[in-house]
Amino acid sequence: MAAAAAGQRRPRGTGRLRPLPCRQCRRSGRAPGRGGGGASPRRGEEAVKRGDVYWADLVPRSGSEQTGRRPVIIISHDAFNQTPGWRSVIVVPLSTSPRQAGRGPTVVPLPKGEAGLTKDSAALCHQITTLDRAKLTEFVGELPSSLMARIEDATMIAVGIIPR
């Protein structure tokens, strides 16, 4: 500050602030000054659709939240899922614990074989969460519309849109 008061300027690059990346670097995910051509596809940029089932890494989590590598169902609207630059998806985690299957109106049982699931599972619609697409690791399958309708109902019960 004393230098500024005396009319002197600090040498360029000695401040603590770093330059922001240009718009093209922000869009492509490149660090500024790295060079290279156009944007390369980033992990998690593939098109996801409502009703798709993916393996996801749900870490870090705490308390009673579902954690670890597990299947999730995409419940976010396709208009959001297809928006360029929109990196978040809203998901419902699945559990293979037999205790979860009959826990109430916000849990939807999913039989083995549906949407590529290898075990009987339960959609925990009371544990809705938002993830970055980079946490989606592998496509599993797509839920039929009849099961997706049950998940929508259970989700609306969980958030109080429809009464229990």
Secondary structure, DSSP 4 states (H G I P E B T S, - for coil): -HHHHTT--PPTT-SS--PPPPHHHHHHTPPTT---SSPPPPTT-S---TTEEEEEEE-S--TTS--EEEEEEE-S-HHHHTSTT--EEEEEEEE--TTTTTS-TTEEEE-TTGGG-SS-EEEEGGG-EEEEGGGEEEEEEE--HHHHHHHHHHHHHHTTSS--
